[in-house]
């Protein structure tokens, strides 16, 4: 089995991504971050998801983006909006996916892995710039310039050395399609937490942007929503 | 004064970079990392340099790249080489500059800064892939796709909103030229630490790749080497 690093937040999208990576035959090294988010419930969920979907390893890395602030997700003095807003919302965490992918890249190079999975989605999403295909493509280019692995692949005219690839299996899927794909692969969405402000036990607010998109997804998929709401 | 984030390791190159950024009129927010390096002497040096060159602020962020391992600089079971090696040396830290620039980007966006300085050099350097102009250029492209600031600049047809820029004032300079430039700007190289394995007080080994390049630089610049050697 080839190794891959899979970014795992504990939410619906990253759980589905882990299931897809496993179904594609990768030995999955799951990576989560304690980045100063408001709550730990999503990290507990990540643990449960990693175990359920049989990641070979699950690492939790502390990285204090809260020290910089600037987002409703890392600064409790900024309220989480409960209705859709125009433009990029205050739940955007500056450069979060750039930081997460950079750390995934560091780990993958040490592991000898050339494949990184991230559950970004550019259909039913919150409008974050670092979820778009152009961002992912630019990161993949960067990754192959940044690393020893990338330099070796570029120098290998025979093409035996693989380039680093950033896999985004959900990027073009609606939330409903993501849910159907995950259910087909055996994901138990009851253990995932998507809410921006759940309680300590992981019960969801039902009102934030992330809850709204998730609930719509279950509705459109025509399956029962297993989310525990407050 | 416009704000800039300046990556500061405590070595000769980043000290010079901070001096250049200040001379160009930026209010400099210096950023250092406790990333699992073998020694703390370079962080003490970074503190001294930030104070001497009047950074408006100096942040030290812990980020445990040592947890991943894979480099002589973060894993004490891998020896630091004391003679030049072919290819990319074992002192390469996987994806280090990608991680550092990603975090600088996160902070700069919160600060409202559009300018990031990094003291990479592609002349007298150790052959790390993430010091090359192509890497920096790819990161700048990424930064403008990754962020709210970048999206706003791209959407602003009048060009009033600035793009994010990654400044590398040393990239084409020999070590001797870097030293002359720094001396012109008042850098006190006695407080900087470039050695990969200094003692606790910051005295340099004089034998590693970094010491060798630094010593040659002072020789070629024709100035006295203020480094304290063991």
Interface residues (C-beta under 8 A of the other chain):
Chain A: X59 X61 X62 X63 X64 X65 X67 X68 X69 X70 X88 X92 X93 X94 X95 X96 X97 X98 X99 X101 X102 X103 X105 X106 X107 X109 X110 X129 X130 X132 X134 X135 X138 X139 X141 X142 X143 X145 X146 X147 X148 X150 X151
Chain B: X59 X61 X62 X63 X64 X65 X67 X68 X69 X70 X88 X92 X93 X94 X95 X96 X97 X98 X99 X101 X102 X103 X105 X106 X107 X109 X110 X129 X130 X132 X134 X135 X138 X139 X141 X142 X143 X145 X146 X147 X148 X150 X151
